[in-house]
């Protein structure tokens, strides 16, 4: 389905600046959605694939992500989360922030230029790391134990940390704009689920077009208008991300790695990997060894 316009009320009422909550469920919601509120999401415990705008990546426990206002997003769990056999949990801390009220609040004490500049940048989605991430997560944990003015004070301290952060990376492409502007539910959810379940094998264009109930020409136009990527590029990005994850978890030769990630030919895998990552697979693996 196309991402739906979500309303966070009544959890975040119209005159409430922010709301912090802790979530622990068997699996995260699979609804691809967007809303006017910004979100700061700390994944305490979970793994899977994350979509923010036109960015698709694997996520794991410990990540900290800021999602801007009206940016489509979803965290999809691995298949093993859907069932009770492993007793896995999707555990997160989330702060929903009303951006217009935040600007009004800051304006009471002076210029909002720093905040507005940061929020413009944050529309691309931000992943924090390093000591910066640790400080923000510590503030989120503290806020869960606080009430009233103490919690408000911690929240404003958190906003300062966000706007002054140096250790982060932006997620969506520079020119990304949300193409979904209404509540109509469409095909994107089914398309994403089918891709995520089958990307390690060849997915014929006729097959994925059938999932969307479209002919191949219409599907290609539809998919690119929604993701700002062709279907082939989207799947290849997903396979490359999966290959990177395999390199961190398992020892295997490049031919096996390419096959496990969904590539039929090692030469094609090597060429595409270098184009996407700027390193050959062997160079990337060596960089991981140096890092750890």
C-alpha positions in Angstrom: 0.0 0.0 0.0 0.9 3.6 -0.4 1.9 5.1 3.0 -1.2 6.4 4.7 -1.5 9.7 6.5 -1.5 8.7 10.2 -2.9 10.7 13.1 -1.0 10.2 16.4 -3.9 11.6 18.5 -5.3 11.0 21.0 -1.8 9.9 22.2 -0.4 13.3 21.2 -3.1 15.9 21.7 -3.2 19.1 19.7 -1.7 21.4 22.3 1.0 18.9 23.5 4.6 19.7 22.5 5.9 16.2 22.8 5.1 12.7 24.0 7.6 10.0 25.0 6.7 6.3 25.2 8.3 2.9 25.5 7.1 0.2 23.1 7.5 -3.5 23.6 5.7 -5.8 21.1 6.2 -9.1 19.4 6.9 -7.1 16.2 6.8 -3.5 15.0 3.8 -2.3 13.0 4.2 -2.9 9.3 2.2 0.1 8.2 4.1 2.4 5.8 2.9 5.8 7.0 3.7 9.4 7.6 2.3 12.1 10.0 2.9 15.8 10.7 4.7 15.0 14.0 8.5 14.5 13.9 9.7 11.3 15.6 12.9 10.3 17.5 13.2 6.5 17.5 15.7 4.5 19.5 15.5 0.8 18.7 16.4 -0.9 22.0 16.0 -4.5 20.7 15.0 -5.6 17.2 16.3 -6.3 13.7 14.9 -6.0 10.2 14.6 -3.5 7.4 13.8 0.2 7.6 12.4 2.5 5.0 12.6 6.3 5.5 11.6 8.2 2.3 13.7 6.7 -0.5 16.3 5.1 1.9 16.1 1.4 2.5 18.5 -0.3 5.0 18.9 -3.0 7.5 18.4 -1.9 11.1 19.5 -3.5 14.3 19.4 -3.0 18.1 20.9 0.3 19.3 20.1 2.6 16.4 18.8 6.1 16.9 16.8 7.7 14.1 15.1 11.1 13.7 12.2 11.2 11.2 11.1 14.6 9.9 7.5 15.8 9.6 5.5 14.0 6.8 8.3 11.7 5.8 7.0 8.2 5.0 8.6 5.5 7.2 8.3 2.0 8.5 10.4 -0.5 10.4 9.9 -4.1 9.1 11.0 -6.9 11.4 12.6 -10.1 10.2 10.3 -13.0 9.4 11.3 -14.7 12.6 9.5 -12.1 14.7 6.1 -13.1 13.3 5.5 -16.1 15.5 6.1 -17.1 19.0 8.7 -19.8 18.5 11.7 -17.5 19.3 9.9 -15.3 21.8 11.6 -12.2 20.1 10.6 -8.7 21.1 10.5 -5.4 19.2 11.5 -2.9 21.9 11.9 0.8 21.3 11.7 4.3 22.8 9.9 6.9 20.8 9.4 10.7 21.2 6.7 12.3 19.0 7.3 16.1 18.6 4.9 18.7 17.3 7.2 20.9 15.1 5.1 24.0 15.0 4.7 24.1 18.8 8.4 23.5 19.2 9.2 26.5 17.1 6.7 28.6 19.1 8.3 27.5 22.3 11.8 28.3 21.2 10.6 31.7 19.8 9.6 32.8 23.4 13.3 32.8 24.3 14.9 34.2 21.2 15.7 33.4 17.5 14.5 30.1 16.0 17.0 30.3 13.1 19.2 27.5 14.4 16.2 25.2 15.1 14.6 25.9 11.7 17.9 25.3 9.9 18.3 21.9 11.7 14.7 20.9 11.1 15.1 21.6 7.4 18.1 19.3 7.3 16.3 16.7 9.5 13.6 16.3 6.8 16.1 13.9 5.1 16.0 11.6 8.1 19.0 11.4 10.5 20.9 8.5 12.0 23.0 9.4 15.1 26.0 7.5 16.3 29.0 7.7 18.7 29.0 9.7 21.9 26.3 11.9 20.5 23.9 9.0 20.2 24.7 7.8 23.7 24.0 11.2 25.2 20.6 11.5 23.4 19.6 7.9 24.4 20.5 8.7 28.1 18.3 11.7 28.0 15.4 9.7 26.5 15.8 7.1 29.3 15.8 9.9 31.9 12.7 11.4 30.4 10.8 8.1 30.9 11.3 8.5 34.6 10.4 12.2 34.8 7.2 14.2 34.9 6.2 17.9 34.6 8.8 20.6 34.5 11.7 18.1 35.0 10.7 16.2 31.9 10.2 19.5 29.9 13.7 20.6 31.0 15.2 17.3 29.9 13.3 17.6 26.6 14.8 21.0 25.8 18.2 19.7 26.7 17.6 16.9 24.2 16.6 19.4 21.5 19.9 21.2 22.1 21.8 17.9 21.7 20.0 17.2 18.5 20.6 20.6 16.9 24.3 20.7 18.0 25.1 17.0 17.0 28.2 16.4 14.9 28.1 12.6 14.7 25.3 11.7 12.3 24.5 10.9 8.7 21.5 11.9 6.5 19.4 9.1 5.1 17.2 10.2 2.1 18.6 11.6 -1.1 19.1 15.4 -1.3 16.1 16.0 -3.6 13.7 13.6 -2.0 10.1 14.9 -1.5 7.2 12.9 -0.1 5.1 12.0 -3.2 2.2 10.8 -1.0 -0.2 13.6 -0.1 -3.5 12.0 0.7 -5.1 9.2 2.7 -5.8 6.8 -0.2 -4.4 3.3 0.5 -2.7 1.8 -2.5 -0.2 -0.9 -3.4 3.1 0.0 -1.8 2.7 -2.1 1.3 2.1 -5.3 -0.7 4.9 -4.4 -3.1 7.4 -3.9 -0.3 6.4 -7.0 1.6 6.8 -9.1 -1.6 10.2 -7.6 -2.4 11.5 -8.1 1.2 10.3 -11.7 1.2 11.8 -12.6 -2.2 14.8 -10.3 -3.0 17.3 -13.1 -2.6 15.9 -14.7 -5.8 15.1 -13.4 -9.2 11.8 -11.4 -9.1 10.4 -11.1 -12.6 8.9 -7.8 -13.5 5.7 -9.6 -14.5 5.5 -11.1 -11.0 5.9 -7.9 -9.0 3.6 -6.1 -11.4 0.9 -8.7 -10.8 1.3 -8.1 -7.0 0.4 -4.5 -7.7 -2.4 -5.5 -10.1 -0.8 -3.5 -12.9 0.9 -4.2 -16.3 4.7 -3.9 -16.3 4.8 -0.5 -17.9 2.4 1.1 -15.4 4.1 -0.6 -12.5 7.5 0.7 -13.5 6.2 4.3 -13.7 4.2 3.9 -10.4 7.1 2.4 -8.5 9.7 5.0 -9.6 7.3 7.9 -8.8 6.9 6.6 -5.3 10.4 5.6 -4.5 12.4 7.8 -6.8 14.3 4.6 -7.9 13.7 2.0 -10.6 12.5 -1.4 -9.4 15.9 -2.9 -10.4 17.9 -0.3 -8.5 15.7 -0.7 -5.4 16.2 -4.4 -5.3 19.9 -4.2 -6.0 20.4 -1.7 -3.2 18.6 -4.1 -0.9 20.8 -7.0 -2.0 24.0 -4.9 -1.5 22.8 -4.0 2.0 22.1 -7.7 2.7 25.6 -8.6 1.4 27.2 -6.0 3.8 25.3 -7.6 6.7 26.4 -11.1 5.7 30.0 -9.9 5.7 29.7 -8.8 9.3 28.0 -12.0 10.4 29.5 -14.9 8.4 32.7 -16.1 6.8 32.1 -17.1 3.2 33.8 -16.7 -0.2 32.6 -14.0 -2.6 30.8 -16.4 -4.9 28.7 -17.8 -2.1 28.2 -14.3 -0.7 26.9 -13.0 -4.1 24.6 -16.0 -4.4 23.2 -15.6 -0.9 22.5 -12.0 -1.6 20.6 -12.7 -4.8 23.2 -12.2 -7.5 23.6 -14.9 -10.2 27.0 -13.7 -11.3 29.9 -12.7 -9.1 31.3 -10.3 -11.6 28.0 -8.4 -11.7 28.0 -8.4 -7.9 31.5 -7.0 -7.7 30.9 -4.3 -10.2 27.6 -3.2 -8.6 29.1 -3.3 -5.1 32.0 -1.0 -6.1 29.6 1.4 -7.7 27.4 1.6 -4.7 30.0 1.5 -1.9 33.1 2.9 -3.5 35.0 -0.3 -2.5 35.2 -3.8 -3.8 33.6 -6.5 -1.6 37.1 -7.6 -0.5 38.1 -4.1 0.3 34.9 -3.6 2.3 35.4 -6.8 4.2 39.0 -5.7 5.1 37.6 -2.4 6.3 35.3 -4.3 8.6 38.1 -6.3 10.0 40.1 -3.1 10.7 37.1 -1.5 12.4 36.4 -4.4 14.7 
